[in-house]
Amino acid sequence: MDTDQSFFVHQTAEVSQAAEIGSRTYIWNHAQVREGARIGSRCILGKDVYIDFGVQIGNHVKIQNGAFVYHGTTLEDGVFVGPGVIFTNDKNPRSINSDGTVKTDSDWEVGPIQVSYGASIGAGAIILPNVTIGRFAMVGAGAIVVRNVPDYAIMAGNPARQIGFVCHCGNKLTQMPDGLYRCNRCGAEFQTKENVLVMMMKEVGK
């Protein structure tokens, strides 16, 4: 993390002194960053964003207004999070135990979420616990993700289902007669290896 330059925090934002913020990161109106959170350099946290304790965020991540990123979530470098996205962490939420006592931190187990390099999450999507979203995957607006998402996959619906593949430039890929996938915007070509889509050249970010 680049820490030799300052970051910006809006006067209405609440950022814990126990959080770690990288250089050239901007934290805007009424955002909250809790203790133990780690945010990389050159990130943008929009208005009313909530970053829970211990959340890990890489470099060059953009989180739009009103997104909630709860404990147990990791966002790798280059991830985009649309407005109103929610990353959850409890698959079986309850306020009380079966005996009527109030649940505490020791009464549940966090369900982690991993969002891989370059992935994008559309506005209003909800990501359920125990999910990994692959590299450069694209989750459509309003989708509810309940299972792992492959690299470069396009996901839509409730529950979210794969409806195609997307290039790292953001354009939907076209499957060719020879079985390859091609981007009509940037010309990148992909092939499947063991049911995983990979570029036919050195992958971006590696």
C-alpha positions in Angstrom: 0.0 0.0 0.0 1.2 3.5 -0.9 1.3 5.4 2.3 3.6 8.3 1.5 0.9 10.7 0.4 -2.3 11.9 2.1 -5.9 10.7 1.6 -9.1 12.8 1.8 -11.9 12.4 4.3 -15.0 14.6 4.0 -15.8 16.5 7.2 -19.1 14.6 7.6 -17.5 11.1 7.2 -16.7 9.0 10.2 -13.4 7.1 9.9 -12.0 5.1 12.8 -8.5 5.9 14.0 -7.9 2.2 14.0 -8.6 1.9 10.2 -5.8 1.9 7.6 -6.4 4.2 4.6 -4.1 4.3 1.6 -2.9 7.4 -0.2 -5.0 9.3 -2.7 -8.1 7.6 -1.4 -11.3 9.7 -1.2 -14.0 9.1 1.4 -17.0 11.2 0.8 -20.1 12.6 2.7 -21.4 10.6 5.6 -19.4 7.5 4.8 -18.4 5.4 7.8 -15.2 3.3 8.0 -14.9 1.1 11.2 -12.0 -0.1 13.2 -9.6 -2.6 11.6 -10.7 -1.9 8.1 -8.0 -1.7 5.5 -8.5 0.4 2.4 -5.9 0.6 -0.3 -4.7 3.5 -2.3 -6.6 5.5 -5.0 -10.0 4.2 -3.9 -13.3 6.1 -3.9 -15.9 5.6 -1.2 -19.1 7.5 -2.1 -21.7 9.2 0.0 -23.3 7.0 2.8 -21.0 4.1 2.2 -20.6 1.8 5.2 -17.4 -0.2 5.7 -17.6 -2.7 8.6 -14.8 -3.6 11.0 -12.0 -5.7 9.6 -13.1 -5.4 5.9 -10.2 -5.6 3.5 -10.2 -3.4 0.3 -7.5 -3.4 -2.3 -6.2 -0.6 -4.5 -8.2 1.3 -7.2 -11.6 0.2 -5.8 -14.7 2.3 -6.5 -17.6 2.0 -4.1 -20.7 4.0 -5.1 -23.2 5.8 -2.8 -25.1 3.8 -0.2 -23.2 0.5 -0.5 -22.9 -1.6 2.7 -19.7 -3.8 3.0 -20.0 -5.9 6.1 -17.4 -7.8 8.2 -15.9 -10.8 6.4 -15.8 -9.1 2.9 -12.6 -8.8 0.9 -12.5 -6.7 -2.3 -9.4 -7.2 -4.4 -7.8 -4.5 -6.5 -9.8 -2.9 -9.2 -13.3 -3.9 -8.0 -16.3 -1.7 -8.8 -19.3 -1.7 -6.5 -22.5 0.1 -7.7 -24.8 2.2 -5.6 -26.9 0.4 -3.0 -25.0 -2.9 -3.1 -25.0 -5.0 0.1 -22.4 -7.6 1.1 -24.0 -9.7 3.8 -22.2 -12.0 6.3 -24.8 -14.2 8.1 -26.6 -17.0 6.2 -29.0 -17.7 9.1 -29.6 -14.3 10.8 -31.5 -14.1 14.1 -31.7 -11.4 16.7 -32.1 -14.0 19.5 -31.1 -17.5 20.4 -33.6 -20.4 20.7 -33.8 -19.7 24.5 -34.8 -16.1 23.9 -31.4 -14.5 24.9 -29.9 -11.8 22.6 -27.4 -13.1 20.2 -23.8 -12.0 20.7 -20.7 -12.1 18.5 -19.9 -15.6 19.9 -23.3 -17.0 18.8 -22.7 -16.9 15.0 -20.1 -17.6 12.5 -19.2 -15.0 9.8 -19.7 -16.1 6.2 -16.9 -14.6 4.1 -17.2 -13.0 0.7 -14.3 -12.6 -1.7 -14.6 -10.4 -4.8 -11.7 -11.0 -7.2 -9.6 -8.6 -9.2 -11.4 -6.4 -11.6 -14.9 -7.7 -10.9 -18.0 -5.4 -11.1 -21.1 -5.5 -8.9 -24.2 -3.7 -10.4 -26.4 -1.3 -8.5 -28.7 -2.8 -5.8 -27.1 -6.3 -6.0 -27.0 -8.4 -2.9 -24.2 -10.8 -2.3 -24.9 -13.6 0.2 -22.3 -15.1 2.5 -19.8 -17.8 1.6 -19.4 -16.6 -2.0 -16.4 -16.0 -4.2 -16.8 -13.8 -7.3 -14.3 -14.4 -10.0 -11.9 -12.1 -11.8 -13.6 -9.6 -14.1 -17.0 -11.1 -13.5 -20.0 -8.8 -13.8 -23.0 -9.0 -11.6 -26.1 -7.3 -13.0 -28.1 -4.6 -11.2 -30.5 -6.1 -8.6 -29.1 -9.6 -8.8 -28.9 -11.8 -5.7 -25.8 -13.9 -5.7 -26.1 -17.1 -3.7 -23.2 -19.2 -5.2 -19.7 -18.8 -6.5 -19.3 -16.8 -9.7 -16.7 -17.9 -12.4 -14.1 -15.6 -13.9 -15.5 -13.3 -16.6 -19.1 -14.5 -16.0 -22.2 -12.3 -16.4 -24.7 -12.9 -13.7 -28.3 -11.7 -13.5 -31.6 -12.4 -11.7 -32.8 -13.8 -8.4 -31.1 -16.1 -7.7 -28.4 -14.9 -10.0 -27.6 -17.2 -13.0 -24.9 -17.0 -15.6 -26.1 -15.5 -18.9 -22.8 -15.2 -20.7 -19.2 -14.1 -20.4 -17.8 -10.6 -20.4 -14.4 -9.2 -21.5 -12.1 -7.4 -19.1 -13.0 -4.2 -21.1 -16.7 -4.7 -20.0 -18.1 -5.8 -23.4 -20.1 -9.1 -23.6 -18.2 -11.8 -25.4 -19.4 -13.6 -28.5 -18.9 -17.3 -28.9 -17.4 -18.1 -32.3 -18.0 -21.2 -34.4 -14.6 -22.6 -33.4 -15.7 -22.5 -29.8 -13.6 -19.5 -28.9 -15.0 -16.4 -27.3 -14.2 -13.0 -28.8 -14.7 -9.4 -27.8 -16.0 -7.3 -30.6 -14.8 -4.1 -28.9 -11.1 -4.7 -28.1 -10.5 -7.9 -30.0 -9.4 -10.1 -27.1 -10.0 -13.8 -27.5 -10.7 -16.4 -24.8 -10.9 -20.2 -24.6 -12.2 -22.6 -22.0 -9.8 -24.8 -20.1 -11.3 -27.3 -17.7 -14.5 -25.3 -17.7 -12.7 -22.0 -16.9 -12.6 -19.1 -19.3 -9.0 -17.8 -19.9 -7.5 -15.3 -22.3 -5.4 -16.5 -25.1 -2.6 -14.2 -24.0 -1.2 -13.0 -20.7 -4.1 -12.1 -18.4 -4.6 -8.5 -17.3 -3.3 -7.9 -13.8 -0.8 -10.8 -13.8 
